[in-house]
Amino acid sequence: LYLDLTLNNLSFEIPSSIGNQTQLRELYLHYNNMVGEIPSSLANLTHLTDLILGFNEFTGRIPSLESLSNLNVLYLSLNNFDRWKLPDWLGKLNKLTYLQLVAVNLYGKIPSSIFNLTQVEDLLLSSNQIEGPVPPFPSTMTKLTSLILQKNQLKGPIPRSLLNLQNLEEIVLN
């Protein structure tokens, strides 16, 4: 079961009753003008594999999505969320293969919990206020092919561990 309302110029809030659609596997609402906060009832969608809400006008805080243990794709880019740090629960989504959080008002350092995402292939965190050094990525992130961290406040040397990730094809840090 999936819901795809992409590119429809929609401008309403996601109703909290979306959480009643417990068999929903894919939710595509990107490229609209959707507003309001992302309802915490999304956490009820435990069969969800794809959650794509980018390019909207969502605001507020992102609720914990820790219960979405089947999630492969999380795409929240280009929304107007409150300033937030990458939460530790993100590292519990260990089936993620694609994580895109571009221009979503992130700040702080990249937490070590991100290294639990050993299935991630594409990690895009650009255009935020992430600071500190680029952390050393562990060798367990063998599937990482694309790491995009540009337009943040990262500093320091490029960790040698990035050069040891054999499938890494694209690194953008500037």
C-alpha positions as protocol buffer text, in pm:
chain_id: "A"
residue {
  index: 1
  type: LEU
  ca { x: 0 y: 0 z: 0 }
}
residue {
  index: 2
  type: TYR
  ca { x: 142 y: 341 z: -91 }
}
residue {
  index: 3
  type: LEU
  ca { x: 31 y: 703 z: -112 }
}
residue {
  index: 4
  type: ASP
  ca { x: 190 y: 929 z: -372 }
}
residue {
  index: 5
  type: LEU
  ca { x: 77 y: 1292 z: -385 }
}
residue {
  index: 6
  type: THR
  ca { x: 399 y: 1429 z: -533 }
}
residue {
  index: 7
  type: LEU
  ca { x: 389 y: 1752 z: -736 }
}
residue {
  index: 8
  type: ASN
  ca { x: 28 y: 1844 z: -665 }
}
residue {
  index: 9
  type: ASN
  ca { x: 71 y: 2193 z: -521 }
}
residue {
  index: 10
  type: LEU
  ca { x: -100 y: 2077 z: -202 }
}
residue {
  index: 11
  type: SER
  ca { x: -98 y: 2321 z: 89 }
}
residue {
  index: 12
  type: PHE
  ca { x: -256 y: 2144 z: 385 }
}
residue {
  index: 13
  type: GLU
  ca { x: -123 y: 1980 z: 701 }
}
residue {
  index: 14
  type: ILE
  ca { x: -72 y: 1607 z: 722 }
}
residue {
  index: 15
  type: PRO
  ca { x: -365 y: 1493 z: 936 }
}
residue {
  index: 16
  type: SER
  ca { x: -275 y: 1298 z: 1248 }
}
residue {
  index: 17
  type: SER
  ca { x: -516 y: 1028 z: 1127 }
}
residue {
  index: 18
  type: ILE
  ca { x: -242 y: 926 z: 879 }
}
residue {
  index: 19
  type: GLY
  ca { x: -115 y: 714 z: 1167 }
}
residue {
  index: 20
  type: ASN
  ca { x: -423 y: 492 z: 1129 }
}
residue {
  index: 21
  type: GLN
  ca { x: -295 y: 370 z: 791 }
}
residue {
  index: 22
  type: THR
  ca { x: -78 y: 107 z: 956 }
}
residue {
  index: 23
  type: GLN
  ca { x: -31 y: -100 z: 639 }
}
residue {
  index: 24
  type: LEU
  ca { x: 114 y: 196 z: 447 }
}
residue {
  index: 25
  type: ARG
  ca { x: 457 y: 111 z: 308 }
}
residue {
  index: 26
  type: GLU
  ca { x: 546 y: 419 z: 102 }
}
residue {
  index: 27
  type: LEU
  ca { x: 450 y: 782 z: 160 }
}
residue {
  index: 28
  type: TYR
  ca { x: 545 y: 1037 z: -106 }
}
residue {
  index: 29
  type: LEU
  ca { x: 439 y: 1396 z: -38 }
}
residue {
  index: 30
  type: HIS
  ca { x: 737 y: 1586 z: -178 }
}
residue {
  index: 31
  type: TYR
  ca { x: 731 y: 1889 z: -406 }
}
residue {
  index: 32
  type: ASN
  ca { x: 413 y: 2045 z: -267 }
}
residue {
  index: 33
  type: ASN
  ca { x: 347 y: 2339 z: -36 }
}
residue {
  index: 34
  type: MET
  ca { x: 244 y: 2133 z: 263 }
}
residue {
  index: 35
  type: VAL
  ca { x: 249 y: 2315 z: 597 }
}
residue {
  index: 36
  type: GLY
  ca { x: 240 y: 2255 z: 969 }
}
residue {
  index: 37
  type: GLU
  ca { x: 424 y: 2003 z: 1178 }
}
residue {
  index: 38
  type: ILE
  ca { x: 488 y: 1642 z: 1086 }
}
residue {
  index: 39
  type: PRO
  ca { x: 245 y: 1452 z: 1308 }
}
residue {
  index: 40
  type: SER
  ca { x: 388 y: 1218 z: 1569 }
}
residue {
  index: 41
  type: SER
  ca { x: 131 y: 960 z: 1454 }
}
residue {
  index: 42
  type: LEU
  ca { x: 368 y: 881 z: 1164 }
}
residue {
  index: 43
  type: ALA
  ca { x: 549 y: 666 z: 1421 }
}
residue {
  index: 44
  type: ASN
  ca { x: 254 y: 422 z: 1396 }
}
residue {
  index: 45
  type: LEU
  ca { x: 343 y: 342 z: 1034 }
}
residue {
  index: 46
  type: THR
  ca { x: 582 y: 64 z: 1128 }
}
residue {
  index: 47
  type: HIS
  ca { x: 565 y: -103 z: 782 }
}
residue {
  index: 48
  type: LEU
  ca { x: 682 y: 217 z: 613 }
}
residue {
  index: 49
  type: THR
  ca { x: 987 y: 170 z: 388 }
}
residue {
  index: 50
  type: ASP
  ca { x: 991 y: 510 z: 213 }
}
residue {
  index: 51
  type: LEU
  ca { x: 911 y: 844 z: 379 }
}
residue {
  index: 52
  type: ILE
  ca { x: 961 y: 1130 z: 135 }
}
residue {
  index: 53
  type: LEU
  ca { x: 844 y: 1472 z: 257 }
}
residue {
  index: 54
  type: GLY
  ca { x: 1102 y: 1703 z: 99 }
}
residue {
  index: 55
  type: PHE
  ca { x: 1041 y: 2035 z: -74 }
}
residue {
  index: 56
  type: ASN
  ca { x: 748 y: 2152 z: 138 }
}
residue {
  index: 57
  type: GLU
  ca { x: 690 y: 2413 z: 408 }
}
residue {
  index: 58
  type: PHE
  ca { x: 683 y: 2185 z: 714 }
}
residue {
  index: 59
  type: THR
  ca { x: 772 y: 2358 z: 1041 }
}
residue {
  index: 60
  type: GLY
  ca { x: 821 y: 2269 z: 1405 }
}
residue {
  index: 61
  type: ARG
  ca { x: 1002 y: 1969 z: 1543 }
}
residue {
  index: 62
  type: ILE
  ca { x: 1053 y: 1637 z: 1374 }
}
residue {
  index: 63
  type: PRO
  ca { x: 889 y: 1368 z: 1586 }
}
residue {
  index: 64
  type: SER
  ca { x: 1079 y: 1055 z: 1680 }
}
residue {
  index: 65
  type: LEU
  ca { x: 1061 y: 805 z: 1398 }
}
residue {
  index: 66
  type: GLU
  ca { x: 1250 y: 539 z: 1591 }
}
residue {
  index: 67
  type: SER
  ca { x: 965 y: 288 z: 1552 }
}
residue {
  index: 68
  type: LEU
  ca { x: 1000 y: 294 z: 1171 }
}
residue {
  index: 69
  type: SER
  ca { x: 1248 y: 7 z: 1175 }
}
residue {
  index: 70
  type: ASN
  ca { x: 1170 y: -94 z: 814 }
}
residue {
  index: 71
  type: LEU
  ca { x: 1255 y: 248 z: 673 }
}
residue {
  index: 72
  type: ASN
  ca { x: 1489 y: 237 z: 371 }
}
residue {
  index: 73
  type: VAL
  ca { x: 1447 y: 595 z: 250 }
}
residue {
  index: 74
  type: LEU
  ca { x: 1414 y: 908 z: 464 }
}
residue {
  index: 75
  type: TYR
  ca { x: 1397 y: 1231 z: 268 }
}
residue {
  index: 76
  type: LEU
  ca { x: 1301 y: 1546 z: 459 }
}
residue {
  index: 77
  type: SER
  ca { x: 1506 y: 1807 z: 269 }
}
residue {
  index: 78
  type: LEU
  ca { x: 1412 y: 2168 z: 213 }
}
residue {
  index: 79
  type: ASN
  ca { x: 1158 y: 2229 z: 486 }
}
residue {
  index: 80
  type: ASN
  ca { x: 1143 y: 2497 z: 757 }
}
residue {
  index: 81
  type: PHE
  ca { x: 1190 y: 2285 z: 1069 }
}
residue {
  index: 82
  type: ASP
  ca { x: 1290 y: 2434 z: 1404 }
}
residue {
  index: 83
  type: ARG
  ca { x: 1664 y: 2425 z: 1467 }
}
residue {
  index: 84
  type: TRP
  ca { x: 1754 y: 2068 z: 1567 }
}
residue {
  index: 85
  type: LYS
  ca { x: 2041 y: 1827 z: 1619 }
}
residue {
  index: 86
  type: LEU
  ca { x: 2063 y: 1485 z: 1458 }
}
residue {
  index: 87
  type: PRO
  ca { x: 1885 y: 1268 z: 1714 }
}
residue {
  index: 88
  type: ASP
  ca { x: 2026 y: 942 z: 1847 }
}
residue {
  index: 89
  type: TRP
  ca { x: 1711 y: 757 z: 1737 }
}
residue {
  index: 90
  type: LEU
  ca { x: 1822 y: 810 z: 1378 }
}
residue {
  index: 91
  type: GLY
  ca { x: 2098 y: 556 z: 1431 }
}
residue {
  index: 92
  type: LYS
  ca { x: 1835 y: 294 z: 1517 }
}
residue {
  index: 93
  type: LEU
  ca { x: 1695 y: 304 z: 1162 }
}
residue {
  index: 94
  type: ASN
  ca { x: 1953 y: 47 z: 1057 }
}
residue {
  index: 95
  type: LYS
  ca { x: 1781 y: -47 z: 731 }
}
residue {
  index: 96
  type: LEU
  ca { x: 1821 y: 304 z: 586 }
}
residue {
  index: 97
  type: THR
  ca { x: 1990 y: 308 z: 248 }
}
residue {
  index: 98
  type: TYR
  ca { x: 1915 y: 671 z: 163 }
}
residue {
  index: 99
  type: LEU
  ca { x: 1914 y: 962 z: 407 }
}
residue {
  index: 100
  type: GLN
  ca { x: 1864 y: 1313 z: 275 }
}
residue {
  index: 101
  type: LEU
  ca { x: 1841 y: 1599 z: 525 }
}
residue {
  index: 102
  type: VAL
  ca { x: 1950 y: 1895 z: 311 }
}
residue {
  index: 103
  type: ALA
  ca { x: 1863 y: 2248 z: 433 }
}
residue {
  index: 104
  type: VAL
  ca { x: 1655 y: 2138 z: 732 }
}
residue {
  index: 105
  type: ASN
  ca { x: 1812 y: 2361 z: 999 }
}
residue {
  index: 106
  type: LEU
  ca { x: 2042 y: 2099 z: 1153 }
}
residue {
  index: 107
  type: TYR
  ca { x: 2316 y: 2217 z: 1386 }
}
residue {
  index: 108
  type: GLY
  ca { x: 2579 y: 2065 z: 1612 }
}
residue {
  index: 109
  type: LYS
  ca { x: 2817 y: 1781 z: 1545 }
}
residue {
  index: 110
  type: ILE
  ca { x: 2752 y: 1463 z: 1354 }
}
residue {
  index: 111
  type: PRO
  ca { x: 2668 y: 1214 z: 1631 }
}
residue {
  index: 112
  type: SER
  ca { x: 2836 y: 875 z: 1646 }
}
residue {
  index: 113
  type: SER
  ca { x: 2491 y: 711 z: 1627 }
}
residue {
  index: 114
  type: ILE
  ca { x: 2494 y: 789 z: 1253 }
}
residue {
  index: 115
  type: PHE
  ca { x: 2760 y: 520 z: 1217 }
}
residue {
  index: 116
  type: ASN
  ca { x: 2501 y: 255 z: 1305 }
}
residue {
  index: 117
  type: LEU
  ca { x: 2356 y: 311 z: 957 }
}
residue {
  index: 118
  type: THR
  ca { x: 2569 y: 40 z: 801 }
}
residue {
  index: 119
  type: GLN
  ca { x: 2331 y: -9 z: 507 }
}
residue {
  index: 120
  type: VAL
  ca { x: 2330 y: 357 z: 404 }
}
residue {
  index: 121
  type: GLU
  ca { x: 2449 y: 422 z: 50 }
}
residue {
  index: 122
  type: ASP
  ca { x: 2368 y: 793 z: 16 }
}
residue {
  index: 123
  type: LEU
  ca { x: 2411 y: 1032 z: 309 }
}
residue {
  index: 124
  type: LEU
  ca { x: 2322 y: 1392 z: 225 }
}
residue {
  index: 125
  type: LEU
  ca { x: 2340 y: 1649 z: 507 }
}
residue {
  index: 126
  type: SER
  ca { x: 2440 y: 1963 z: 317 }
}
residue {
  index: 127
  type: SER
  ca { x: 2327 y: 2324 z: 363 }
}
residue {
  index: 128
  type: ASN
  ca { x: 2283 y: 2310 z: 740 }
}
residue {
  index: 129
  type: GLN
  ca { x: 2485 y: 2439 z: 1037 }
}
residue {
  index: 130
  type: ILE
  ca { x: 2667 y: 2117 z: 1119 }
}
residue {
  index: 131
  type: GLU
  ca { x: 2998 y: 2201 z: 1285 }
}
residue {
  index: 132
  type: GLY
  ca { x: 3318 y: 2047 z: 1405 }
}
residue {
  index: 133
  type: PRO
  ca { x: 3549 y: 1808 z: 1226 }
}
residue {
  index: 134
  type: VAL
  ca { x: 3437 y: 1554 z: 969 }
}
residue {
  index: 135
  type: PRO
  ca { x: 3422 y: 1245 z: 1190 }
}
residue {
  index: 136
  type: PRO
  ca { x: 3609 y: 929 z: 1101 }
}
residue {
  index: 137
  type: PHE
  ca { x: 3366 y: 695 z: 930 }
}
residue {
  index: 138
  type: PRO
  ca { x: 3403 y: 335 z: 1045 }
}
residue {
  index: 139
  type: SER
  ca { x: 3485 y: 53 z: 807 }
}
residue {
  index: 140
  type: THR
  ca { x: 3143 y: -100 z: 881 }
}
residue {
  index: 141
  type: MET
  ca { x: 2985 y: 160 z: 650 }
}
residue {
  index: 142
  type: THR
  ca { x: 3091 y: -45 z: 350 }
}
residue {
  index: 143
  type: LYS
  ca { x: 2788 y: 42 z: 135 }
}
residue {
  index: 144
  type: LEU
  ca { x: 2837 y: 419 z: 149 }
}
residue {
  index: 145
  type: THR
  ca { x: 2872 y: 548 z: -208 }
}
residue {
  index: 146
  type: SER
  ca { x: 2785 y: 917 z: -169 }
}
residue {
  index: 147
  type: LEU
  ca { x: 2867 y: 1150 z: 122 }
}
residue {
  index: 148
  type: ILE
  ca { x: 2749 y: 1509 z: 73 }
}
residue {
  index: 149
  type: LEU
  ca { x: 2827 y: 1747 z: 361 }
}
residue {
  index: 150
  type: GLN
  ca { x: 2886 y: 2075 z: 175 }
}
residue {
  index: 151
  type: LYS
  ca { x: 2767 y: 2415 z: 300 }
}
residue {
  index: 152
  type: ASN
  ca { x: 2809 y: 2340 z: 668 }
}
residue {
  index: 153
  type: GLN
  ca { x: 3066 y: 2464 z: 919 }
}
residue {
  index: 154
  type: LEU
  ca { x: 3290 y: 2159 z: 914 }
}
residue {
  index: 155
  type: LYS
  ca { x: 3663 y: 2205 z: 962 }
}
residue {
  index: 156
  type: GLY
  ca { x: 3979 y: 2009 z: 998 }
}
residue {
  index: 157
  type: PRO
  ca { x: 4141 y: 1738 z: 789 }
}
residue {
  index: 158
  type: ILE
  ca { x: 3957 y: 1478 z: 588 }
}
residue {
  index: 159
  type: PRO
  ca { x: 3964 y: 1158 z: 793 }
}
residue {
  index: 160
  type: ARG
  ca { x: 4175 y: 887 z: 638 }
}
residue {
  index: 161
  type: SER
  ca { x: 3897 y: 640 z: 714 }
}
residue {
  index: 162
  type: LEU
  ca { x: 3691 y: 793 z: 431 }
}
residue {
  index: 163
  type: LEU
  ca { x: 3958 y: 689 z: 184 }
}
residue {
  index: 164
  type: ASN
  ca { x: 3930 y: 331 z: 306 }
}
residue {
  index: 165
  type: LEU
  ca { x: 3559 y: 300 z: 222 }
}
residue {
  index: 166
  type: GLN
  ca { x: 3586 y: 104 z: -101 }
}
residue {
  index: 167
  type: ASN
  ca { x: 3244 y: 184 z: -245 }
}
residue {
  index: 168
  type: LEU
  ca { x: 3262 y: 557 z: -178 }
}
residue {
  index: 169
  type: GLU
  ca { x: 3238 y: 729 z: -517 }
}
residue {
  index: 170
  type: GLU
  ca { x: 3141 y: 1083 z: -422 }
}
residue {
  index: 171
  type: ILE
  ca { x: 3256 y: 1302 z: -134 }
}
residue {
  index: 172
  type: VAL
  ca { x: 3153 y: 1668 z: -127 }
}
residue {
  index: 173
  type: LEU
  ca { x: 3272 y: 1858 z: 177 }
}
residue {
  index: 174
  type: ASN
  ca { x: 3330 y: 2221 z: 68 }
}
